[in-house]
Amino acid sequence: MRVLIVGQGLAGTLASHACLQRGWDVHVVDSGEHCASSVAAGMYNPMSFRRIVEVWDARLHLDAMLATYADFESILHDTFLHPLPIQKRIPNQEYAALWNSKCDQIPWIEPVSKLTTGAQIGPVKGGGWVNLPKLLVSWRQHLTSLGRFSRQKWTPADNDANWDAVVHCRGVHERFSPQLETLDIRANRGEILTIGTKGHTIADDLIDNFGKWTLPMAPGQWRLGASYEWNRTDLDPTAETRAFLLERLQQAHTTDVRVDVTAHDAGLRPVSKDRRPAVGPRPSRDGHFVFNGLGTRGVLIGPRWAQHLADGMAGVNHWDPQVDPARLQMTD
Ligand SMILES: Cc1cc2nc3c(=O)[nH]c(=O)nc-3n(C[C@H](O)[C@H](O)[C@H](O)COP(=O)(O)OP(=O)(O)OC[C@H]3O[C@@H](n4cnc5c(N)ncnc54)[C@H](O)[C@@H]3O)c2cc1C
């Protein structure tokens, strides 16, 4: 099968990998426009802390995720996956009691314990982060070396006769420049800081979640994130959000935290109205497929749905209706 993948963010990277695994003739085009995956922290976490529940199909998603990123590491001879413990700061006694009551049912969490500072934390297993910017660049170089990547913008006027299938992995551009039917892929805007600090104030051996979070990415370097906004789509980082994130960091520590902000990025997460991805045939055009709506947890859920996409294109499984792109089709 000859497959054109449009977009090389996380979705296009995973989709092209899944299609190449099946021995298909794959080509990837990317226009070089805004790419959420290039600013993402790449964190994965099997827990949702608001109600202390496992995320949707946590085990299935984690298993597919670990196998897929291991395969990238083997193909590209580099390390992208960094398993790390997560500690959830416990805000009050009610939350601590609820957390402890759930430890028997949820395999990822352990009973609340106390740090030497007196702060209570809930330990979480099964989390970590994937170095997405590095993975994207490395995969693009690999595809380029195989003659399978072009810096190019796809438009509906392009001649699709060369391809048996075209897979749209265009993130928020799917909605903002709807070149076929319009799908309701919304933009959730996020800002994130890269910080450095000297001393031992910020944990460097775990992801520290205090409502916001710090993620150690290299010695002396952390990501601090992230914000969530629905009513803005510009990509200009703001002084207000920077101050807000730094204030939240300080509130989580008993001693003065002095940091240098080395980068401040903004990006647009592609999110669907029901928070499920869009994976399957395009409603309006035969031979065209969608892989989008990876939302806030693309790193964790993306690999499983990339396999579902490729299996569906091969005709070896039925498309799962809960991720059908047709449910997101807009009429006006
Ligand atoms: C601040 C921030 C922090 C985040 N942190 C995390 C995190 O810790 N963990 C997590 O799992 N997720 C995180 N996310 C979410 C994650 O980034 C998304 O789930 C994921 O990156 C979406 O990938 P995508 O490939 O669908 O879209 P994108 O990464 O936006 O890629 C879309 C690509 O399509 C290309 N394109 C668009 N139109 C065309 C066209 N016509 N022709 C050719 N190319 C085209 C663009 O150039 C772009 O490269 C974060 C997001 C933000 C903004």
The ligand as an ORCA input file, in Angstrom:
! r2SCAN-3c Opt
* xyz 0 1
  C       2.524     23.241     26.503
  C       2.125     21.830     26.131
  C       2.527     20.787     26.929
  C       2.142     19.481     26.605
  N       2.585     18.477     27.405
  C       2.230     17.204     27.117
  C       2.688     16.142     27.927
  O       3.430     16.343     28.879
  N       2.283     14.880     27.616
  C       1.454     14.612     26.551
  O       1.115     13.448     26.321
  N       1.017     15.618     25.756
  C       1.379     16.893     26.019
  N       0.944     17.906     25.230
  C      -0.008     17.563     24.143
  C       0.717     17.025     22.916
  O       1.590     18.019     22.505
  C      -0.292     16.672     21.818
  O      -1.135     15.610     22.223
  C       0.420     16.191     20.547
  O       1.623     16.858     20.387
  C      -0.421     16.404     19.314
  O       0.326     15.947     18.199
  P      -0.199     16.109     16.712
  O       0.775     15.419     15.848
  O      -1.638     15.735     16.615
  O      -0.172     17.689     16.410
  P       1.105     18.632     16.181
  O       2.207     18.224     17.055
  O       0.625     20.031     16.293
  O       1.570     18.338     14.690
  C       0.826     18.734     13.565
  C       1.788     18.828     12.387
  O       1.037     18.900     11.171
  C       1.706     19.753     10.271
  N       0.733     20.202      9.265
  C      -0.464     20.812      9.494
  N      -1.112     21.049      8.312
  C      -0.309     20.553      7.326
  C      -0.432     20.474      5.882
  N      -1.508     20.963      5.217
  N       0.580     19.919      5.177
  C       1.688     19.413      5.817
  N       1.842     19.462      7.174
  C       0.854     20.017      7.921
  C       2.260     20.874     11.174
  O       3.359     21.515     10.547
  C       2.663     20.091     12.440
  O       4.022     19.695     12.364
  C       1.332     19.210     25.470
  C       0.973     20.275     24.650
  C       1.345     21.577     24.974
  C       0.935     22.686     24.058
*
